[in-house]
């Protein structure tokens, strides 16, 4: 399936009145096939829910980090992501993605562009059960902008899983902090944009298991 993306605007766009910062929660895009949050199918029968869920940070973990990207043509998966997703799906895990998108609050990109990027990612990587997006800026006072736990909590609720059955894989300290604050597990992978010997790394990063990349993180999780 081909997707035609809009180019990233070069001028500030007006913000829709339905997306005012601080007045809305996160954007949650859930696959129709995913089990409902109450664990019951539309026919009233109990649904066999997933083994658990694994949520990936979007930029720098699932996809190459392109600032405020609204162009599907610029979507590139990170190394090891396809193998990780395949292994997790095969083991019965739901898979999802977490993302702060402050470019929405700044008027650089809109909801349609966010969705177009997600559609292109799924065309390359296969179905994603949940996309959880914070569309707010750093000064909007929302509860979903990571490192606050609200985005992770909302994702768990949408998947019908307690945080204790959810693992977050991310390269950014804000993603790891949000996961642990929500009561989920976390596995850190390297930040490809930061040199391995970068002297400006955080002195006290949040402690959690580490892996060389998404594929190894999935392996560690499945061996646990």
SULTA-V160667 format. One record per residue. N is the residue number from 0. PHI is phi in whole degrees, -180 to 180 (NA if undefined). Layout:
N;PHI  N;PHI
//
This chain:
0;NA  1;-99  2;-127  3;-103  4;-92  5;-77  6;-67  7;-63  8;-62  9;-100  10;-125  11;-64  12;-102  13;-66  14;-86  15;-59  16;-67  17;-82  18;-121  19;-65  20;-62  21;81  22;-112  23;-129  24;-86  25;-71  26;-87  27;-119  28;-112  29;-111  30;-63  31;-58  32;-77  33;-66  34;-61  35;-64  36;-63  37;-88  38;74  39;-124  40;-76  41;-63  42;-87  43;95  44;-82  45;-66  46;-94  47;-80  48;-73  49;-68  50;-56  51;177  52;-139  53;-124  54;-109  55;-101  56;-63  57;-78  58;-84  59;96  60;-118  61;-84  62;-122  63;-60  64;-79  65;-121  66;-57  67;51  68;-73  69;-122  70;-113  71;-58  72;-67  73;-98  74;-79  75;-135  76;-67  77;-75  78;-60  79;88  80;-68  81;-60  82;-63  83;-63  84;-64  85;-62  86;-65  87;-69  88;-61  89;-63  90;-89  91;91  92;-87  93;-75  94;-124  95;-145  96;-136  97;-113  98;-157  99;-83  100;-128  101;-65  102;-62  103;-66  104;-63  105;-84  106;80  107;-83  108;-132  109;-118  110;-59  111;-60  112;-71  113;-59  114;-67  115;-65  116;-64  117;-63  118;-63  119;-66  120;-60  121;-70  122;-63  123;-89  124;-116  125;95  126;-66  127;-114  128;-71  129;-153  130;-113  131;-118  132;-125  133;-94  134;-94  135;-99  136;-96  137;-67  138;-110  139;-87  140;71  141;-83  142;-99  143;-107  144;-76  145;-63  146;-88  147;-62  148;-82  149;-59  150;-68  151;-67  152;-61  153;-65  154;-65  155;-61  156;-64  157;-65  158;-88  159;72  160;-125  161;-72  162;-56  163;-65  164;-106  165;-124  166;-120  167;-108  168;-110  169;-155  170;-106  171;-106  172;-59  173;-65  174;-69  175;-63  176;-62  177;-62  178;-61  179;-69  180;-66  181;-82  182;93  183;-89  184;-89  185;-149  186;-131  187;-91  188;-119  189;-64  190;-88  191;-65  192;-86  193;-115  194;-56  195;-58  196;-104  197;-59  198;-72  199;-101  200;-63  201;-59  202;-74  203;-129  204;-66  205;-59  206;-78  207;-167  208;-58  209;-125  210;-138  211;-75  212;178  213;-58  214;-64  215;-68  216;-61  217;-63  218;-62  219;-60  220;-65  221;-72  222;-87  223;-71
//
